Amino acid sequence: MAARNDGLADEVNAVVADRVAAEYRANHDRLTGVLNRSGFENQAPVVVSEAVTAGQSVGLTFFDCDQFK
């Protein structure tokens, strides 16, 4: 029974790792690794909310790199 549970745990871990990797790819640029538009739209509200809660400011620099080669 332990071997069966180990196999199941390995399978669950693989599924979780695949999901984490897919989420990273969906939210980051392949070339640079920085957040893409989708990642930015997901993270910006979180960062702003945390800053407001902590009484801090938020700064943003935006580079539009369409047709970057």
VMD Tcl script that draws the C-alpha trace (Angstrom):
set ca {
  {0.00 0.00 0.00}
  {2.87 2.37 0.76}
  {4.25 1.95 -2.76}
  {0.84 2.85 -4.18}
  {0.71 5.98 -2.04}
  {4.22 6.94 -3.09}
  {3.23 6.59 -6.73}
  {0.14 8.71 -6.16}
  {2.17 11.35 -4.33}
  {4.67 11.42 -7.19}
  {1.85 11.84 -9.69}
  {0.25 14.66 -7.70}
  {3.63 16.39 -7.35}
  {4.18 16.14 -11.10}
  {0.75 17.64 -11.82}
  {1.38 20.49 -9.39}
  {4.82 21.16 -10.89}
  {3.34 21.21 -14.40}
  {0.66 23.68 -13.28}
  {3.21 25.97 -11.64}
  {5.38 25.89 -14.77}
  {2.38 26.60 -17.03}
  {1.32 29.51 -14.84}
  {4.84 30.95 -14.96}
  {4.94 30.65 -18.76}
  {1.52 32.31 -19.03}
  {2.62 35.30 -16.96}
  {6.24 35.86 -18.01}
  {8.05 36.75 -21.20}
  {9.95 33.79 -22.63}
  {12.99 35.84 -23.62}
  {13.43 38.13 -20.63}
  {11.58 36.32 -17.84}
  {9.88 39.56 -16.76}
  {6.14 39.81 -16.24}
  {4.13 40.08 -19.43}
  {0.88 42.03 -19.71}
  {-1.16 39.20 -18.20}
  {1.25 38.82 -15.30}
  {1.25 42.56 -14.74}
  {-2.55 42.70 -14.72}
  {-2.58 39.90 -12.13}
  {0.12 41.35 -9.89}
  {-0.51 45.11 -10.04}
  {-3.64 45.08 -7.83}
  {-1.87 42.90 -5.27}
  {1.21 45.14 -5.12}
  {-0.85 48.34 -4.91}
  {-3.05 46.87 -2.18}
  {-0.03 45.77 -0.16}
  {1.56 49.21 -0.53}
  {-1.62 50.97 0.58}
  {-1.90 48.67 3.59}
  {1.72 49.38 4.52}
  {1.36 53.13 3.91}
  {3.89 53.04 1.08}
  {4.01 54.43 -2.43}
  {4.18 52.48 -5.68}
  {6.25 53.45 -8.72}
  {5.91 52.04 -12.20}
  {8.14 52.10 -15.24}
  {6.53 50.82 -18.43}
  {8.40 49.81 -21.56}
  {6.38 48.91 -24.63}
  {8.57 46.46 -26.51}
  {6.32 45.50 -29.40}
  {8.37 44.21 -32.32}
  {11.40 43.79 -30.04}
  {14.03 41.61 -31.73}
}
mol new
graphics top color blue
foreach p $ca { graphics top sphere $p radius 0.5 }
foreach p [lrange $ca 0 end-1] q [lrange $ca 1 end] { graphics top cylinder $p $q radius 0.2 }
display resetview
